[in-house]
Amino acid sequence: MRRGVKVIGGLVAWVGGTLGALAAAVANLEPEVLADLRAQAAAVIDRFDVPDVKAFLRAADALPDPGVRTVWRTKDRSQAYSQAEYEALPTEAKADLTKRECDAGFYYQTGYGSPMIYARPLELAARAGDGTLRGKKVLDFGYGMIGQLRMLATIGCEVQGVEVEPLLRALYSEPMDTGAVRGPDGSMGRVTLHHGRWPGEKAREVGGGHDLFVTKNVLKRGYIHPERPADERFLIKLGVPDEAFVRAMHDTLKPGGVAIIYNISPAQNPDDKPFLPHADPRCPFPKADLERAGFEVVEYDKDDSAFMREMWPAVVPMKPEDRAGLDANLFARYTLLRRPR
Ligand SMILES: C[S@@+](CC[C@H](N)C(=O)[O-])C[C@H]1O[C@@H](n2cnc3c(N)ncnc32)[C@H](O)[C@@H]1O
C-alpha cells in the first residue's frame, strides 16, 4: 500500500514536472519581439493622458504570434508573393524569385521601428476630436507595419490601412492578419488592408465615414516636394495632384473627423552633401490648400520634437551616448486638421 502511494506520488511529481518544463519551453518559444513590444508599451504609457491611448498601448499585451512567414520577391522588388501564391506559380515564374523569411519582429516592425510611436499622433488626434478612440473608424495612409492597426482593432476600432509596398501585401495575407479582432474586454474591431494607390484606384474600396485619418512618416515635404534634387527611389508619388489628394483626405472624413500628418526626421544634410528626403518633416501641402479643401487647420507644422526626444529612447534601443545626440538629430512636426461639422 505504502509502495503504491509512493509510485503514484512519483508519477504525479513526474507529470507535474514534465508539464512545468513543457510550459517553460512553450513560453520560451514566444518570439522575443512580443515581450519587447509589451515592454515598450509599458515604458511609455505614463506619458499619455487620454484613456483610450493607454488602452491602445495595453493592447500590445494581446498581439498574437504570427509565426515565421515566407515571401518571395522579384529581383527589382516590384512584385512579391506569399508562400501559397508562390506554390501556385508556374515553374518558370519561380526561377527568378528571391526567398525572404520574415520573423515576428519583421511582421510587427518591418523596417520602421515601433508601432508604439503611433500613440503620440493618436493622442493628438483624439484630443482634437471627442477625446476617444474606441469604436472609431480609422484610416492609416502608408501604414508600413501592422502592429498599430491590430492594436487599434483590439480596442474596438474599425481600421483600414493603405499601402503600395508589394512585400507588405504578400506578408500580411494570412487569415489571422485581417478581419475581426476581439479585444480582451470583448470589444470587436476589424483590420482591413488595401494595396494600391489611394485615392486613385482605391478610393471607392476604402470609402468614407472615417473619424480619423492618420499618416506617419509618409506625407513629408521632403518625400513629396523635395527642395533639392533627390534620388527618385526615395520619393513618394501620390498619383494625383496635391489638390485632389487633400480633397480626398477631407472627403474621407465624417463631419467633425480629424486628420493628422505626423512626421519624425533626422537632421538634414548640409548643402554640400546629398539631400535626404526623409529629413524634411514639414507638411507637403500649403496651409491655404488645406483650408481651400474645407479643412479647419488646428495646427500647422507644429514642432513636437521635445515630446518625441523624450519618448524615443523608451521604444528604440540606443546607446547612452546616442541619447545625448537626440537634440541635434531628432525632430518631429505635425499638422492637425478637422473637417467642420
Ligand atoms: C517611412 S514609411 C512609414 C511607415 C509607417 N507609417 C510608419 O510610420 O512607420 C512610408 C510608407 O509609405 C508607403 N507609401 C509610399 N508611397 C505610398 C503611396 N502612394 N500610398 C500609400 N503608401 C505609400 C511606403 O511603402 C512605406 O511603407
The ligand as a Tripos MOL2 file, in Angstrom:
@<TRIPOS>MOLECULE
LIG
   27    29     1     0     0
SMALL
NO_CHARGES

@<TRIPOS>ATOM
      1 C1          8.6190   55.6940  -43.9970 C.3       1 LIG1
      2 S1          7.3920   54.5240  -44.2010 S.3       1 LIG1
      3 C2          6.2880   54.8480  -42.8620 C.3       1 LIG1
      4 C3          5.5350   53.6280  -42.4240 C.3       1 LIG1
      5 C4          4.6690   53.8020  -41.1860 C.3       1 LIG1
      6 N1          3.5820   54.7070  -41.4410 N.3       1 LIG1
      7 C5          5.4840   54.2870  -40.0170 C.2       1 LIG1
      8 O1          5.2530   55.3790  -39.5220 O.co2     1 LIG1
      9 O2          6.3780   53.5850  -39.5780 O.co2     1 LIG1
     10 C6          6.4970   55.1370  -45.6050 C.3       1 LIG1
     11 C7          5.4760   54.1290  -46.1050 C.3       1 LIG1
     12 O3          4.6520   54.7460  -47.0930 O.3       1 LIG1
     13 C8          4.3950   53.8020  -48.0970 C.3       1 LIG1
     14 N2          3.9860   54.5350  -49.3160 N.ar      1 LIG1
     15 C9          4.7670   55.1800  -50.2060 C.ar      1 LIG1
     16 N3          4.0310   55.7300  -51.1800 N.ar      1 LIG1
     17 C10         2.7490   55.4510  -50.8990 C.ar      1 LIG1
     18 C11         1.5100   55.7390  -51.5190 C.ar      1 LIG1
     19 N4          1.4350   56.4530  -52.6430 N.pl3     1 LIG1
     20 N5          0.3870   55.2660  -50.9570 N.ar      1 LIG1
     21 C12         0.4410   54.5480  -49.8000 C.ar      1 LIG1
     22 N6          1.5820   54.2300  -49.1620 N.ar      1 LIG1
     23 C13         2.7250   54.6850  -49.6980 C.ar      1 LIG1
     24 C14         5.6960   53.0510  -48.2280 C.3       1 LIG1
     25 O4          5.5400   51.8110  -48.8860 O.3       1 LIG1
     26 C15         6.1140   52.9290  -46.7760 C.3       1 LIG1
     27 O5          5.6140   51.7470  -46.1900 O.3       1 LIG1
@<TRIPOS>BOND
     1     1     2 1
     2     2     3 1
     3     2    10 1
     4     3     4 1
     5     4     5 1
     6     5     6 1
     7     5     7 1
     8     7     8 2
     9     7     9 1
    10    10    11 1
    11    11    12 1
    12    11    26 1
    13    12    13 1
    14    13    14 1
    15    13    24 1
    16    14    15 ar
    17    14    23 ar
    18    15    16 ar
    19    16    17 ar
    20    17    18 ar
    21    17    23 ar
    22    18    19 1
    23    18    20 ar
    24    20    21 ar
    25    21    22 ar
    26    22    23 ar
    27    24    25 1
    28    24    26 1
    29    26    27 1
@<TRIPOS>SUBSTRUCTURE
     1 LIG1         1 GROUP 0 **** ****
